[in-house]
Amino acid sequence: MKKSVLILISIFLVLSVLVFAQPGGNTEGNTEVSVTILEEPTIFLGDTESGNDTIDNDGEIWATLTTDPQVKSCEINWEGSWQSIDKTVDSVNHTYNSAGVKTVYYRCYDDNDNSVSVNDSILIIGDADGDGIPDEEDNCPNIFNPDQLNSDSQKGGDVCDICPTDALDNCNLTESAGDNVNETGGTVTTGSGNAKVNIPAGALSTDTSISISGGEETPETDIPTFQTQTGKEAVSLIYSFNPEGIMFNVPVEITLKYSDRGINENTIDIYFYNKLTSQWEAQDATCDTSLNECTLNVSHFSYYIAGAESINIECSSDSDCGTDGWIGNSTCSNDNVSQNYITYTCNNPGESDSYCSNSTTAKLKEDCGEDEYSGNYCYNNDTYRDFIDRGCSSGSCFENITKQKVQECGTDYCEDWQNNYCKNGDVYHKRTCHDKGCSGEVCYDNTNIEEQKVKDCGSGCANGECIIGCSSNSGCGTDGWIGSLTCSNDNVLQNYITYTCNNPGESDSYCSNSTTAKLKEDCPNGCTEGRCKVEVCKTVCNYGKCKEYCVWQ
C-alpha cells in the first residue's frame, strides 16, 4: 500500500485577521490582530520506533512526531477518539487488534486555539505466528516457520503437515512430528516417542523446519528391501528426517526406540539409507538394551531404521501357539450348558527356549437360569401364575412354562330369600347376590341386594302379610240411597250405592262400591225440583161470582 502522508510545503503561515468595531462596541476605531499559525507538525508511521513503513505484520504501530516548540498542546487520534499527548514527545506507539489500513491523525494548537492537523496511514497484515510471513501467504499460519519448508509440496509446511514427506498422507500419524528450530537448538519428538532428534545449539544458523515422518514404506525403499539387503530383522519403522540433505554445523543426535521381540540384542544397530548406492548401511549406533533405544550422531538427514539379527523362537505370544476357543460337544452340568475350552500359552515368549503348551478345561458356556414363578394374573375368571422350569437337556438350555391356579374366585350366586316384609302396602322379600370373578391379579366378590314384590295387597299389609279386607258384601257397607233427589224424564231419581266384597275371605280380598242413579218415584204428572208435581186449586170470586182454578205444580 502506498503510504498517504499529508505534508504541507509551507513551513509558516501568517493569518491576518481584521476585527472591526460593531455598533455598541469599541468606539476608538478598527483594531487589527495578527495571529501566527504554527509550523506544521509531521507524523510518520512504522512498525518500529524509528521506522517509516507502509506495512506492519504484528499490529504494533509507532508514530514518529515533529512539533513546533511554540505550540501550546497536541493530541493524537488512533482509532476514532482524540487523546492529549505531551508536545515534547517525538514517538508514541499503539497496538491494533485487527488487520487492514489504519490512518492516524495528529494535530497541534497555538495560544489562540488555531490548529493544524496531519495524518499518515499504514497497512497491517495478519501474522498469527509472528514468523514474518503474512497469514494469507503462510503455509503454517499458526506455527512459526520462516523458512516455509514444504517437502512434499502439499498444502501445509513441514511443521504442520501430519506427513511432511508424503503428499498422500499415508504415514503413521503418531509416528510423525514437525517444529521450527533455530540456532539455539531444540528437540523434535514423534507423538509415540519412538523417534526423536536432538539439535544442539549452533547446529543451525537460522530458523529451520525440522520434521520426522514414520511409516512402513518410502518412495525409494521399504522394510522387505531392508531385510533382504541386510539379512536383519526390522525392529522399528523407517523414519524420514527432514529437511533431507541439510548439513549441520555440528552433529545432531537421532534416537530410535526398538522392539526386542525375537532378536539378538547384541546385534542391534541403526541403519542409514544411502541414496547414492540405494543400499541400507549399518552406522554403529550406541544402543541401550535396558531402554530399548539406539542413538546416532549425524551431520545430515536421510532415512533411518533399527535392525538386528533374529533368533529362532517357537513363539512370541500366545496367539502364535493357537487360538483359544470351545472344542467338543456341549454337555449339561448342574442344569447349565458346559463345554471344553482350550487355552494356548506361549512359554518364555520371544526367547530361544520359548515353547507352546495348551490346557483344556470344562467351562460354563451358558447359564440356563433358575426356576421361578411369574406374578399372578387372571385366567378363566380365576387367579393363576406361571411356573417357569429352566434347565439343561442334551447340551442345550430349555424353558418350560406351566400354568398353576393360585385361587379359585368362584361363580356368581344369590343367597336365600329373607323373611317377607311390608312395603308400600304390599308384601315384599329380598336377598343378597354375589358377583364373583378376577380382576388384575386378584379375586373379587361384589354384592348387591335384590328386592322382589311377593303379593299385591288390596287392603294393606301388616307383619309381612296382606290384611284380609272382607268376607261378604255386607262387610263392606250397606247399600242405600244417597245424595239429593233429582228429576229425570219427569220422574224422581236418586243415587243408589252398592258395596261389593271382592275375593271374599281371601288375603287379597278388598271392598269396592259403585253408585248408580235409580228411579225413586214414578210421577204421572211430571216432576219438579226432585218431587212429583201435585194439583193445586184456587177459588177466585169476582162481582159475586166465584170460579175454581187448578194447576199441577
C-alpha positions as CSV (number, residue, x, y, z in Angstrom):
1,M,0.0,0.0,0.0
2,K,1.4,3.4,-0.8
3,K,1.6,5.5,2.3
4,S,-0.5,8.6,2.2
5,V,1.2,11.4,4.1
6,L,-0.2,14.9,4.1
7,I,2.8,17.3,4.1
8,L,2.2,21.0,3.5
9,I,5.0,22.7,1.7
10,S,4.7,26.0,3.6
11,I,6.5,26.0,6.9
12,F,5.0,29.2,8.2
13,L,1.5,30.6,7.6
14,V,0.6,34.1,8.7
15,L,-3.0,34.8,9.0
16,S,-4.1,38.4,9.4
17,V,-7.5,38.8,10.9
18,L,-9.2,42.2,10.8
19,V,-11.7,42.8,13.5
20,F,-13.9,45.9,13.0
21,A,-15.8,47.6,15.8
22,Q,-19.5,46.8,15.8
23,P,-22.3,49.2,16.8
24,G,-22.3,49.5,20.5
25,G,-18.7,48.1,20.7
26,N,-15.3,49.7,20.7
27,T,-15.6,53.3,19.5
28,E,-11.9,54.0,19.2
29,G,-11.9,52.7,15.6
30,N,-10.8,49.5,13.9
31,T,-8.4,47.0,15.6
32,E,-6.2,44.7,13.5
33,V,-5.0,41.5,15.2
34,S,-2.3,39.3,13.7
35,V,-2.1,35.6,14.6
36,T,0.7,33.2,13.6
37,I,-0.3,29.7,12.7
38,L,2.4,27.3,14.0
39,E,4.9,25.4,12.0
40,E,3.1,22.3,10.6
41,P,3.7,19.2,12.7
42,T,4.6,15.9,10.9
43,I,3.7,12.2,11.6
44,F,5.3,9.1,10.1
45,L,4.0,5.6,10.9
46,G,6.2,2.5,11.1
47,D,6.5,-1.0,12.7
48,T,9.5,0.1,14.8
49,E,10.2,3.2,16.9
50,S,12.4,4.6,14.2
51,G,10.6,3.2,11.2
52,N,8.7,4.8,8.3
53,D,6.9,1.9,6.7
54,T,3.9,1.1,4.7
55,I,3.3,-2.4,6.1
56,D,3.2,-3.9,9.6
57,N,2.7,-7.5,10.5
58,D,2.3,-7.6,14.3
59,G,-0.2,-4.8,14.9
60,E,2.2,-2.7,17.0
61,I,2.5,0.8,15.3
62,W,4.9,3.5,16.1
63,A,4.2,7.2,15.3
64,T,7.3,9.4,14.8
65,L,6.3,13.0,15.5
66,T,7.8,16.5,15.0
67,T,6.3,19.6,16.5
68,D,7.0,23.4,16.6
69,P,8.3,24.1,20.1
70,Q,6.0,27.1,20.3
71,V,2.8,25.0,20.3
72,K,0.5,25.1,23.3
73,S,-0.7,21.5,23.1
74,C,-1.1,18.4,20.8
75,E,-3.3,15.4,20.5
76,I,-3.4,12.1,18.5
77,N,-6.3,10.0,17.2
78,W,-5.5,6.3,16.8
79,E,-9.0,4.7,16.5
80,G,-11.6,7.4,16.3
81,S,-11.1,9.4,19.5
82,W,-8.6,12.2,20.3
83,Q,-6.3,12.0,23.3
84,S,-3.9,14.6,24.6
85,I,-0.2,14.0,24.1
86,D,2.9,15.7,25.5
87,K,4.1,18.2,22.9
88,T,7.7,17.3,23.6
89,V,7.2,13.5,22.8
90,D,8.8,12.5,19.5
91,S,7.4,9.0,19.3
92,V,4.4,7.0,20.6
93,N,3.1,3.5,19.9
94,H,-0.3,1.7,19.8
95,T,-1.3,-1.9,19.1
96,Y,-4.2,-2.7,16.8
97,N,-6.1,-6.0,17.2
98,S,-7.3,-6.3,13.6
99,A,-5.7,-6.1,10.2
100,G,-6.3,-3.5,7.5
101,V,-5.4,0.0,6.6
102,K,-5.1,2.2,9.7
103,T,-5.0,6.0,9.5
104,V,-3.6,8.0,12.4
105,Y,-4.3,11.8,12.9
106,Y,-2.1,14.3,14.7
107,R,-2.9,18.0,15.5
108,C,-1.4,20.8,17.5
109,Y,-2.8,24.1,18.8
110,D,-1.3,27.6,19.3
111,D,-2.2,30.0,22.1
112,N,-5.2,31.2,20.2
113,D,-6.5,27.7,19.7
114,N,-5.7,27.7,16.0
115,S,-4.8,24.1,14.9
116,V,-3.0,22.3,12.1
117,S,-3.8,18.5,11.5
118,V,-1.7,15.9,9.6
119,N,-2.2,12.1,9.1
120,D,-0.4,9.1,7.9
121,S,-1.6,5.5,7.0
122,I,-0.1,2.0,7.2
123,L,-1.4,-1.4,6.2
124,I,-1.5,-4.0,9.0
125,I,-1.4,-7.6,7.7
126,G,-2.2,-10.7,9.8
127,D,0.8,-12.8,11.1
128,A,-0.6,-15.0,13.9
129,D,2.7,-16.9,14.4
130,G,5.0,-13.9,14.1
131,D,7.3,-15.5,11.6
132,G,7.2,-12.5,9.2
133,I,5.0,-14.3,6.7
134,P,1.5,-12.9,6.2
135,D,-1.2,-15.3,7.2
136,E,-2.6,-15.5,3.7
137,E,0.8,-16.5,2.4
138,D,2.0,-18.6,5.3
139,N,1.8,-22.4,4.7
140,C,1.6,-22.9,8.5
141,P,-0.1,-19.7,9.8
142,N,-0.2,-20.8,13.4
143,I,3.3,-22.3,13.7
144,F,6.5,-20.3,13.5
145,N,8.3,-21.4,10.3
146,P,10.1,-18.5,8.5
147,D,11.8,-20.9,6.0
148,Q,8.3,-22.2,4.8
149,L,9.8,-25.6,4.0
150,N,7.3,-27.9,2.3
151,S,9.0,-31.2,1.5
152,D,6.0,-32.9,-0.2
153,S,4.7,-29.8,-1.9
154,Q,1.4,-30.4,-0.4
155,K,-0.7,-27.7,1.2
156,G,0.9,-27.1,4.6
157,G,4.5,-26.7,5.5
158,D,6.5,-29.5,7.2
159,V,6.0,-28.2,10.7
160,C,2.2,-28.5,10.4
161,D,1.9,-31.4,7.9
162,I,0.8,-34.7,9.5
163,C,3.1,-36.5,7.0
164,P,5.7,-34.0,6.0
165,T,7.3,-36.1,3.2
166,D,4.1,-37.9,1.9
167,A,1.8,-35.9,-0.3
168,L,-0.9,-38.6,0.2
169,D,-0.6,-38.5,4.0
170,N,-0.3,-42.3,4.3
171,C,2.2,-42.2,7.1
172,N,1.6,-43.3,10.7
173,L,0.2,-40.2,12.3
174,T,1.5,-41.0,15.8
175,E,5.0,-41.5,14.3
176,S,5.3,-38.1,12.7
177,A,6.2,-34.7,14.0
178,G,7.5,-31.2,13.0
179,D,8.7,-28.0,14.5
180,N,10.8,-24.9,13.9
181,V,14.3,-25.0,15.4
182,N,16.8,-22.1,15.3
183,E,20.4,-21.5,16.2
184,T,19.7,-22.0,19.9
185,G,18.8,-25.7,19.2
186,G,15.8,-27.8,20.2
187,T,14.2,-31.3,20.1
188,V,11.6,-32.8,17.8
189,T,9.8,-36.0,19.0
190,T,7.1,-38.1,17.4
191,G,3.8,-38.5,19.3
192,S,4.6,-42.1,20.1
193,G,8.1,-41.1,21.4
194,N,9.6,-43.8,19.2
195,A,11.8,-41.4,17.2
196,K,13.4,-38.0,18.0
197,V,16.2,-35.7,17.0
198,N,18.1,-33.5,19.4
199,I,19.7,-30.5,17.8
200,P,22.3,-28.8,19.9
201,A,22.9,-25.0,19.9
202,G,25.0,-23.9,16.9
203,A,24.0,-26.8,14.7
204,L,21.7,-24.5,12.7
205,S,22.5,-20.9,11.6
206,T,18.8,-19.8,11.1
207,D,15.2,-20.8,11.7
208,T,14.7,-24.2,10.1
209,S,11.6,-26.5,9.7
210,I,12.6,-29.9,11.2
211,S,10.3,-32.9,10.7
212,I,10.1,-36.6,11.3
213,S,7.8,-39.0,9.3
214,G,7.5,-42.7,10.1
215,G,6.0,-45.4,8.0
216,E,6.4,-48.9,6.5
217,E,7.5,-47.6,3.1
218,T,9.2,-44.6,1.5
219,P,9.3,-43.6,-2.2
220,E,12.7,-45.3,-2.5
221,T,12.6,-48.3,-0.2
222,D,10.6,-50.4,2.2
223,I,11.1,-52.9,5.1
224,P,11.2,-56.0,3.0
225,T,14.0,-54.4,0.9
226,F,15.9,-53.6,4.1
227,Q,15.6,-57.1,5.4
228,T,16.7,-58.6,2.1
229,Q,19.7,-56.3,1.8
230,T,20.9,-56.6,5.4
231,G,19.7,-60.0,6.4
232,K,18.4,-58.3,9.6
233,E,15.0,-58.1,11.2
234,A,13.4,-54.6,11.2
235,V,12.6,-53.7,14.8
236,S,11.4,-50.2,14.1
237,L,9.6,-48.2,11.4
238,I,11.5,-46.5,8.6
239,Y,11.8,-42.8,9.7
240,S,12.5,-39.9,7.3
241,F,14.2,-37.0,8.9
242,N,13.9,-33.7,7.1
243,P,15.0,-31.4,5.5
244,E,16.8,-34.1,3.5
245,G,20.4,-33.2,2.7
246,I,20.7,-30.4,5.2
247,M,24.3,-30.2,6.6
248,F,24.6,-29.3,10.3
249,N,27.3,-27.1,11.7
250,V,27.8,-29.7,14.5
251,P,26.4,-33.3,14.6
252,V,22.8,-33.8,15.8
253,E,21.6,-36.8,17.7
254,I,18.9,-39.2,16.3
255,T,17.2,-41.6,18.7
256,L,15.1,-44.7,17.7
257,K,13.3,-47.0,20.0
258,Y,13.0,-50.7,19.0
259,S,11.2,-53.9,19.8
260,D,13.3,-56.7,21.3
261,R,11.0,-59.5,20.4
262,G,12.8,-62.4,18.8
263,I,16.1,-60.7,18.2
264,N,19.7,-60.9,19.4
265,E,20.1,-57.6,21.1
266,N,23.9,-57.8,20.8
267,T,23.4,-57.2,17.0
268,I,21.1,-54.2,17.2
269,D,22.1,-51.1,15.2
270,I,20.7,-48.1,13.3
271,Y,20.9,-48.3,9.5
272,F,21.1,-45.4,7.1
273,Y,19.7,-45.4,3.6
274,N,22.4,-44.3,1.1
275,K,20.6,-42.9,-1.9
276,L,23.8,-42.9,-4.0
277,T,24.1,-46.7,-3.7
278,S,20.4,-47.5,-2.9
279,Q,21.7,-49.6,0.0
280,W,21.0,-49.7,3.7
281,E,24.2,-49.3,5.7
282,A,24.9,-50.0,9.4
283,Q,26.0,-46.9,11.4
284,D,27.5,-48.4,14.6
285,A,24.9,-46.7,16.8
286,T,25.1,-46.6,20.6
287,C,22.2,-48.8,21.9
288,D,20.9,-49.1,25.5
289,T,19.2,-52.5,25.8
290,S,17.6,-51.5,29.1
291,L,15.8,-48.7,27.4
292,N,15.3,-50.4,24.1
293,E,16.7,-47.4,22.2
294,C,19.7,-46.6,20.0
295,T,21.2,-43.1,19.4
296,L,23.3,-41.9,16.4
297,N,25.2,-38.7,15.8
298,V,24.7,-37.5,12.2
299,S,25.7,-34.5,10.1
300,H,22.8,-34.7,7.7
301,F,19.3,-36.2,7.3
302,S,18.1,-39.2,5.4
303,Y,16.0,-42.4,6.1
304,Y,16.9,-44.4,9.2
305,I,15.7,-47.7,10.7
306,A,16.7,-50.0,13.6
307,G,17.5,-53.6,12.8
308,A,19.0,-56.7,14.4
309,E,19.6,-60.4,13.8
310,S,16.5,-62.6,14.5
311,I,16.7,-65.7,16.6
312,N,14.8,-69.0,16.1
313,I,11.9,-68.9,18.5
314,E,8.8,-71.1,18.6
315,C,6.5,-68.3,19.7
316,S,6.5,-64.7,20.7
317,S,2.9,-64.5,22.0
318,D,0.1,-66.9,23.0
319,S,-1.6,-66.3,19.6
320,D,1.4,-67.8,17.9
321,C,0.5,-71.1,19.5
322,G,-3.1,-71.3,18.6
323,T,-6.5,-69.6,19.0
324,D,-8.3,-70.1,22.3
325,G,-11.8,-71.5,21.9
326,W,-14.5,-74.0,22.6
327,I,-13.9,-77.6,21.5
328,G,-16.0,-80.8,21.5
329,N,-19.7,-81.0,22.2
330,S,-21.8,-79.2,24.7
331,T,-22.9,-81.1,27.8
332,C,-25.2,-80.5,30.8
333,S,-23.8,-79.8,34.3
334,N,-25.8,-78.6,37.2
335,D,-28.7,-77.7,34.9
336,N,-26.4,-75.4,32.8
337,V,-24.5,-75.9,29.5
338,S,-20.8,-76.7,29.8
339,Q,-18.2,-77.3,27.1
340,N,-14.5,-77.9,27.0
341,Y,-12.3,-74.7,26.4
342,I,-8.8,-75.0,25.1
343,T,-6.2,-72.3,26.1
344,Y,-2.9,-71.9,24.3
345,T,0.1,-70.5,26.1
346,C,3.5,-69.3,24.8
347,N,6.1,-70.0,27.5
348,N,9.2,-67.8,27.6
349,P,7.8,-65.7,24.7
350,G,10.3,-64.3,22.3
351,E,13.1,-66.2,23.7
352,S,15.2,-69.0,22.1
353,D,13.7,-71.5,24.6
354,S,10.1,-70.5,24.0
355,Y,7.6,-73.2,23.5
356,C,3.8,-73.7,23.2
357,S,1.5,-75.6,25.6
358,N,-2.2,-75.8,26.0
359,S,-4.8,-76.8,28.6
360,T,-8.4,-77.9,28.3
361,T,-11.0,-77.2,31.0
362,A,-14.7,-77.7,31.1
363,K,-16.2,-74.2,31.4
364,L,-19.7,-72.8,31.8
365,K,-20.8,-71.9,28.3
366,E,-24.4,-70.8,29.0
367,D,-26.2,-70.2,32.3
368,C,-29.7,-71.6,31.8
369,G,-31.1,-69.6,34.7
370,E,-33.1,-70.5,37.8
371,D,-36.6,-71.8,38.1
372,E,-39.1,-69.1,39.0
373,Y,-42.7,-68.1,39.4
374,S,-44.3,-65.4,37.4
375,G,-46.5,-62.8,39.0
376,N,-50.2,-63.6,39.4
377,Y,-52.6,-62.9,36.6
378,C,-56.3,-63.6,35.7
379,Y,-57.3,-66.5,33.6
380,N,-60.8,-68.0,33.2
381,N,-62.0,-65.7,35.9
382,D,-59.6,-67.3,38.5
383,T,-56.1,-66.2,39.7
384,Y,-53.2,-68.0,38.1
385,R,-49.4,-67.8,37.9
386,D,-46.8,-69.5,35.6
387,F,-44.2,-71.9,36.9
388,I,-41.1,-71.4,34.7
389,D,-38.9,-74.5,34.8
390,R,-35.4,-73.9,33.4
391,G,-32.6,-76.3,32.9
392,C,-30.4,-78.2,30.5
393,S,-31.1,-81.2,28.3
394,S,-28.9,-82.8,25.7
395,G,-26.4,-79.9,25.9
396,S,-29.0,-77.2,25.4
397,C,-31.0,-74.9,27.7
398,F,-34.7,-75.4,27.9
399,E,-37.6,-73.4,29.4
400,N,-41.0,-74.9,30.1
401,I,-43.9,-72.9,31.3
402,T,-46.9,-74.4,33.2
403,K,-50.0,-72.6,34.4
404,Q,-50.9,-73.0,38.1
405,K,-54.1,-72.0,39.7
406,V,-53.5,-69.8,42.8
407,Q,-57.1,-69.1,43.8
408,E,-60.5,-70.1,42.5
409,C,-62.5,-67.0,42.5
410,G,-65.9,-68.9,42.4
411,T,-69.1,-68.4,40.4
412,D,-71.9,-65.9,40.8
413,Y,-74.8,-66.9,43.2
414,C,-77.6,-65.5,45.3
415,E,-78.4,-66.3,49.0
416,D,-81.9,-67.5,50.1
417,W,-84.8,-65.0,50.3
418,Q,-85.2,-63.4,53.6
419,N,-88.5,-63.1,55.5
420,N,-91.4,-61.2,53.9
421,Y,-91.9,-57.6,54.9
422,C,-94.4,-54.9,54.1
423,K,-93.6,-52.1,51.7
424,N,-96.0,-49.6,50.1
425,G,-99.0,-51.7,51.4
426,D,-97.8,-54.8,49.6
427,V,-95.8,-57.9,50.6
428,Y,-92.0,-57.9,49.6
429,H,-88.9,-60.0,50.3
430,K,-85.1,-59.6,49.4
431,R,-81.9,-61.5,49.1
432,T,-78.1,-60.8,48.7
433,C,-76.5,-61.8,45.3
434,H,-72.7,-62.2,44.8
435,D,-70.8,-61.2,41.5
436,K,-67.6,-63.2,41.7
437,G,-64.5,-63.1,39.4
438,C,-60.9,-62.0,38.8
439,S,-59.6,-58.5,38.0
440,G,-55.9,-57.5,37.6
441,E,-54.3,-60.3,39.6
442,V,-56.8,-60.8,42.5
443,C,-60.3,-62.3,43.1
444,Y,-63.2,-60.0,43.8
445,D,-66.7,-60.6,45.3
446,N,-69.1,-57.7,44.6
447,T,-72.5,-58.0,46.4
448,N,-75.9,-56.4,45.6
449,I,-79.4,-56.6,47.2
450,E,-82.2,-58.0,45.0
451,E,-85.7,-57.0,46.1
452,Q,-88.9,-58.6,44.8
453,K,-92.7,-58.0,45.4
454,V,-94.4,-61.1,46.7
455,K,-98.1,-60.1,46.6
456,D,-100.2,-57.1,45.9
457,C,-102.4,-56.4,48.9
458,G,-105.7,-54.7,48.2
459,S,-106.4,-53.8,51.8
460,G,-102.8,-53.1,53.0
461,C,-100.1,-55.2,54.6
462,A,-99.1,-56.0,58.2
463,N,-96.3,-58.1,59.5
464,G,-95.3,-59.2,56.1
465,E,-98.9,-60.4,55.2
466,C,-101.8,-58.9,53.4
467,I,-104.7,-57.7,55.5
468,I,-108.0,-59.6,54.7
469,G,-110.4,-56.8,53.7
470,C,-113.8,-58.6,53.7
471,S,-115.8,-61.8,53.8
472,S,-119.1,-60.6,52.4
473,N,-120.6,-57.6,50.7
474,S,-122.2,-56.5,54.0
475,G,-118.8,-56.3,55.5
476,C,-118.0,-53.5,53.1
477,G,-121.1,-51.4,53.8
478,T,-125.0,-51.1,53.5
479,D,-126.4,-50.5,50.1
480,G,-128.8,-47.5,50.0
481,W,-130.0,-44.2,48.7
482,I,-127.5,-41.4,48.9
483,G,-127.5,-37.8,47.8
484,S,-130.4,-35.5,46.8
485,L,-133.4,-36.2,44.6
486,T,-133.4,-35.1,41.0
487,C,-135.8,-35.1,38.1
488,S,-135.2,-37.1,35.0
489,N,-137.8,-37.8,32.3
490,D,-140.5,-36.3,34.5
491,N,-139.7,-38.9,37.2
492,V,-137.9,-38.6,40.6
493,L,-134.3,-40.2,40.6
494,Q,-131.7,-40.6,43.4
495,N,-128.2,-42.1,43.5
496,Y,-128.0,-45.7,44.9
497,I,-124.7,-47.0,46.4
498,T,-123.9,-50.7,46.2
499,Y,-121.0,-52.3,48.2
500,T,-119.1,-55.4,46.9
501,C,-116.6,-57.7,48.7
502,N,-114.1,-58.8,46.0
503,N,-112.3,-62.2,46.7
504,P,-114.3,-62.6,49.9
505,G,-112.4,-64.3,52.7
506,E,-109.1,-64.2,50.8
507,S,-105.8,-62.4,51.7
508,D,-106.3,-60.3,48.7
509,S,-109.9,-59.5,49.4
510,Y,-111.0,-56.0,49.2
511,C,-114.1,-53.8,49.1
512,S,-115.3,-51.7,46.3
513,N,-118.6,-49.8,45.7
514,S,-120.5,-48.4,42.8
515,T,-123.1,-45.6,42.6
516,T,-125.9,-45.5,40.1
517,A,-128.8,-43.1,39.6
518,K,-132.1,-45.0,40.0
519,L,-135.9,-44.3,39.7
520,K,-137.1,-43.3,43.1
521,E,-140.7,-42.4,42.2
522,D,-142.8,-42.5,39.0
523,C,-144.6,-39.2,38.6
524,P,-147.7,-39.4,36.3
525,N,-148.0,-35.7,36.1
526,G,-144.3,-34.8,35.9
527,C,-141.5,-33.9,38.2
528,T,-140.2,-30.6,39.5
529,E,-137.4,-29.9,41.9
530,G,-136.9,-33.5,42.8
531,R,-140.6,-34.3,43.6
532,C,-143.7,-35.3,41.7
533,K,-146.0,-32.5,40.7
534,V,-149.3,-32.1,42.7
535,E,-152.5,-30.4,41.7
536,V,-153.1,-27.1,43.4
537,C,-156.7,-25.5,43.2
538,K,-157.7,-21.9,44.0
539,T,-161.2,-20.2,44.0
540,V,-161.4,-16.8,42.6
541,C,-164.6,-14.6,43.1
542,N,-165.4,-11.6,41.0
543,Y,-168.6,-9.5,41.2
544,G,-170.3,-12.1,43.3
545,K,-169.4,-14.8,41.0
546,C,-166.8,-17.4,42.1
547,K,-164.7,-19.8,40.0
548,E,-162.1,-22.5,41.0
549,Y,-158.8,-22.7,39.1
550,C,-156.5,-25.8,39.4
551,V,-152.7,-26.3,38.2
552,W,-150.1,-29.1,38.6
553,Q,-147.1,-27.8,40.3
